[in-house]
Amino acid sequence: MNNGVVIVTYNRMELLKECLACVCGQTIPFSRVIVVNNCSTDGTGAYLQSREDAIVLSPDAVMCSDEVSDGREEKRIWVIDETENLGGAGGFYHGLQVARTMDLDWVLIIDDDAMIAPDYMERLLEGRTAQLTAGKREVAALAGSVWTEGRLDLSHRRRITNRLLFVESAVEQEEYRSAFSCDCATFCGLAIAGSKMQEIGLPQKDYFLWYDDTEYCLRLQDCGGITVIPDARLDHKTTLSKEGMVAKGVLHRIGWRQYYGYRNRYDTARAHLGKGSARCILWQYRVFLLLSRCMMLKKSTRAQGASNVRILRDVIQDCKTGRLGRHPSYHY
């Protein structure tokens, strides 16, 4: 079987080294490893160039399928060396764009902090075979279970429980005893069938951050959906949300990244859940705006309220005009 993996990295060289060790140690080896270096400044580029098993591609080469597919010396690791940080959305877009030229059966998508178990792909494919043997339909994508700090992280595999309000709920832990389906999965261990990727296209590169995976998964629902194989495990080297952050409430946690989350959530709802859902979400943002103005009346929350007002105004304006892409005020 001819499988590949796309890894997006930015300024986390040590994590990337560990990630690549996990990827290159699979019981079912990957034919191609595509690393998108999102304009890192910590020596990641030099490290990747120093690897004898890697070849570096310029962004211009990515846009030219003939050049990407020419007869140059075969290398296992293909590095796309971006000249600017395109966000996770742009990085995965370019990585999958290259993967589409390689006639791969399955393409795994991960960030540099996802450490897949040695049998990750083997478990996914065994689970798929078992599902087909049991009479289940062929799926468009497979996903494993995500573990963080030794605990199962349920937030990565979700179902839409209210389409009007676009409410996503994590799949309950009890369902992880066997394979199950989900509506949305993060790009943390999601493997897409190559044929389905050809059918539905590439992720939304103009989202920059957040919701590119959700929007893409909703497209996958139209051509077979997603099956989660819990026995395929990965260690997500991040930290779980602290209770204090949750207790603060949503209005105290709005920062520049939320601009993309709110804007892209609206665009995803508009594209997949209908005009009614998009209108409800826009009214929700207007309520947030009103409450943020109220925060400005109190000295202790004035600064956060003022920041919220600026961000939410931009969100609402860009939702109404359909503006996507990287916002000049909100980026790394």
C-alpha positions in Angstrom: 0.0 0.0 0.0 1.3 3.5 -1.0 0.7 5.9 2.0 1.9 9.3 2.8 1.9 11.8 5.6 1.7 15.6 5.7 3.3 17.4 8.7 3.1 21.2 9.3 5.7 22.7 11.5 6.6 26.1 12.9 9.4 26.9 15.3 9.2 23.5 17.2 12.3 21.8 15.9 12.8 19.4 18.8 9.2 18.3 18.6 9.5 17.9 14.8 12.6 15.6 15.3 10.6 13.4 17.6 7.6 13.5 15.3 9.7 12.4 12.3 11.2 9.6 14.3 7.7 8.3 15.0 6.7 8.7 11.4 9.7 6.9 10.1 9.4 4.1 12.5 6.0 2.8 11.4 5.3 -0.9 11.0 3.7 0.0 7.7 6.2 2.5 6.3 5.1 5.7 4.6 6.2 6.0 1.0 6.3 9.8 1.2 6.7 12.2 4.2 5.8 15.8 3.3 7.0 18.4 5.8 5.7 22.0 5.4 8.1 24.3 7.2 5.9 27.4 7.8 8.8 29.9 7.7 10.4 28.7 11.0 13.2 30.9 12.5 14.5 28.4 15.1 16.9 26.4 12.8 14.2 24.0 11.5 15.0 24.8 7.9 18.7 24.1 8.3 17.9 20.8 10.2 15.7 19.6 7.4 18.2 20.6 4.7 20.8 18.6 6.5 18.9 15.3 6.3 20.2 13.0 3.6 16.7 11.5 3.1 15.1 14.9 2.4 14.6 17.2 -0.6 13.6 20.8 -0.3 11.0 22.3 -2.6 10.4 26.0 -3.0 6.8 27.4 -2.8 7.0 28.0 -6.6 7.6 24.3 -7.1 4.5 23.5 -5.1 2.4 25.4 -7.5 3.8 23.6 -10.5 2.7 19.9 -10.5 5.0 19.1 -13.4 8.0 20.2 -11.5 6.9 18.4 -8.3 6.4 15.2 -10.3 9.6 15.3 -12.4 12.3 12.7 -12.4 14.5 14.2 -9.8 16.3 11.9 -7.4 13.9 10.1 -5.1 13.8 11.2 -1.5 11.5 9.9 1.2 11.0 13.3 2.9 9.8 16.2 0.8 10.2 19.6 2.5 8.1 22.6 1.4 10.1 25.6 2.6 7.6 28.5 2.9 8.7 32.1 2.6 6.0 33.3 5.0 3.9 31.7 7.7 0.7 30.7 6.0 -1.0 29.4 9.2 -2.0 25.8 9.7 -4.6 26.1 7.0 -2.2 27.3 4.3 0.4 24.8 5.4 -1.9 21.8 5.1 -3.2 23.1 1.8 0.3 23.1 0.3 1.2 19.8 1.8 -1.9 18.1 0.5 -1.5 19.8 -2.8 1.8 18.0 -3.2 0.4 14.7 -1.9 -2.3 14.8 -4.6 0.4 14.4 -7.3 1.8 11.2 -5.7 -1.1 8.7 -6.3 -1.2 7.8 -2.6 -3.8 5.4 -1.1 -4.0 7.1 2.3 -2.6 10.5 3.5 -2.2 11.1 7.2 -2.4 14.7 8.5 -0.6 15.8 11.7 1.1 18.7 13.3 4.7 18.5 14.6 3.5 17.8 18.2 1.6 14.6 17.3 3.6 11.5 18.1 2.0 8.5 16.4 2.5 5.0 17.9 4.7 2.7 15.8 1.6 0.7 14.7 -0.7 3.8 14.1 -1.3 3.2 10.4 -1.4 -0.5 10.8 -4.1 -0.2 13.4 -6.1 2.2 11.2 -6.0 0.0 8.2 -6.7 -3.2 10.2 -9.7 -1.4 11.7 -10.9 -0.4 8.2 -10.6 -4.0 7.0 -12.6 -5.2 10.0 -15.3 -2.6 9.2 -15.5 -3.7 5.6 -15.6 -7.4 6.5 -18.6 -6.6 8.8 -20.5 -5.1 5.9 -19.8 -1.4 6.6 -19.4 1.0 3.7 -16.1 2.3 2.6 -15.2 5.5 4.4 -13.5 8.7 3.2 -11.2 9.0 6.2 -9.9 7.2 9.3 -8.8 8.7 12.6 -7.2 7.3 15.8 -7.5 8.3 19.4 -5.6 11.3 20.8 -3.9 11.1 24.2 -2.5 14.1 26.0 -0.5 13.9 29.3 -1.6 10.3 29.6 -5.3 11.0 29.3 -7.7 10.4 26.4 -8.5 13.8 24.9 -12.1 13.7 23.7 -12.0 17.1 22.0 -10.5 15.9 18.8 -13.4 13.7 17.6 -16.8 15.4 17.6 -20.4 15.3 16.3 -22.6 18.2 15.4 -25.5 18.0 17.9 -27.3 21.2 16.9 -27.0 22.3 13.3 -28.8 25.6 13.7 -26.5 26.8 16.4 -23.5 24.8 15.1 -22.9 23.1 18.4 -20.2 20.4 18.3 -20.0 17.9 21.1 -17.1 15.5 21.9 -17.8 11.8 21.4 -18.2 10.2 24.8 -15.4 8.1 26.2 -17.6 5.0 26.4 -17.7 4.9 22.6 -14.0 4.5 22.4 -14.3 0.8 23.3 -14.8 0.1 19.6 -14.8 1.8 16.2 -17.3 4.6 15.7 -18.2 7.4 13.3 -17.9 11.1 13.9 -18.7 14.3 12.0 -15.6 16.3 12.6 -12.0 15.4 13.5 -9.0 17.7 14.0 -6.0 17.3 11.7 -4.4 15.5 14.6 -4.1 12.0 13.2 -6.7 12.1 10.4 -5.9 9.8 7.4 -7.7 10.7 4.2 -8.3 8.2 1.3 -6.3 9.5 -1.7 -9.2 8.9 -4.0 -11.5 11.0 -1.8 -9.0 13.8 -1.6 -9.0 13.9 -5.4 -12.8 14.0 -5.3 -13.4 16.8 -2.8 -10.3 18.9 -3.3 -8.0 20.6 -0.7 -8.7 22.3 2.6 -9.6 26.0 2.8 -6.2 27.7 2.7 -7.7 31.1 3.3 -8.9 30.2 6.8 -5.3 30.7 8.0 -6.0 29.2 11.5 -8.8 27.1 12.9 -11.9 25.4 11.3 -10.0 24.3 8.2 -10.2 20.8 9.6 -13.9 21.1 10.5 -14.9 22.5 7.1 -12.9 19.7 5.3 -14.5 17.0 7.5 -18.0 18.2 6.5 -17.0 17.8 2.9 -15.8 14.3 3.8 -19.3 13.5 5.1 -20.6 13.7 1.5 -18.3 10.9 0.3 -18.2 8.2 3.0 -17.5 10.0 6.3 -15.0 9.4 9.1 -14.5 6.3 11.1 -12.5 6.4 14.3 -10.3 3.4 15.2 -9.5 3.9 18.9 -6.7 1.3 19.0 -4.7 3.6 16.8 -3.1 5.9 19.3 -1.1 9.1 19.2 0.5 11.2 21.9 -0.3 14.9 21.5 2.6 16.8 23.1 0.6 19.7 24.3 -1.1 20.7 27.6 -4.8 20.1 28.4 -6.9 23.2 29.1 -6.7 24.3 32.7 -9.9 24.6 34.7 -9.1 28.3 35.5 -9.2 29.2 31.8 -12.5 27.6 31.4 -13.9 29.2 34.5 -13.0 32.7 33.2 -15.7 32.5 30.5 -15.6 33.0 26.7 -15.4 36.8 26.8 -12.2 36.7 28.9 -10.5 34.4 26.5 -10.9 36.3 23.2 -7.6 37.0 21.5 -6.3 37.4 18.0 -6.7 33.7 17.3 -10.4 33.9 18.1 -10.8 36.3 15.2 -10.1 33.4 12.8 -12.1 30.9 14.9 -15.3 33.1 14.9 -14.9 34.2 11.2 -14.2 30.7 9.9 -17.0 29.1 12.1 -19.4 31.5 10.4 -18.1 30.7 6.9 -18.2 26.9 7.6 -21.8 27.2 8.8 -22.8 29.3 5.8 -21.3 26.7 3.4 -22.5 23.5 5.0 -25.3 24.2 7.5 -27.4 26.8 5.7 -28.3 30.5 5.9 -30.3 30.0 9.1 -27.3 28.7 11.0 -25.1 31.5 9.7 -27.6 34.1 10.8 -27.8 32.6 14.3 -24.0 32.7 14.6 -23.8 36.3 13.5 -26.4 37.3 16.1 -24.4 35.4 18.7 -21.4 37.5 17.8 -23.5 40.7 18.1 -24.5 39.6 21.6 -20.8 39.1 22.5 -20.1 42.6 21.1 -22.8 44.1 23.4 -21.5 42.3 26.4 -17.9 43.3 25.6 -19.0 47.0 25.6 -20.5 46.4 29.0 -17.1 45.0 30.2 -15.6 48.4 29.3 -17.7 50.1 32.0 -15.7 48.2 34.7 -12.1 49.1 35.4 -10.9 45.5 35.9 -12.3 44.3 32.6 -11.9 47.5 30.5 -8.8 46.5 28.6 -10.2 43.0 27.7 -13.6 44.5 26.8 -11.9 47.1 24.4 -9.9 44.3 22.8 -13.0 42.2 22.4 -14.9 45.1 20.8 -12.2 45.6 18.2 -11.9 41.9 17.3 -15.6 41.3 17.2 -16.2 44.3 15.0 -13.7 43.0 12.5 -15.3 39.5 12.8 -18.8 40.8 12.1 -17.7 43.0 9.2 -15.7 40.2 7.6 -18.5 37.7 8.0 -20.8 40.1 6.2 -18.4 40.8 3.4 -17.1 37.3 3.0 -13.5 38.3 3.6 -11.1 35.5 4.3 -7.3 35.2 4.3 -4.8 36.5 6.8 -5.9 39.6 8.5 -3.1 42.3 8.8 -3.9 42.8 12.5 -4.1 39.2 13.6 -1.2 36.9 12.9 2.1 35.5 14.3 
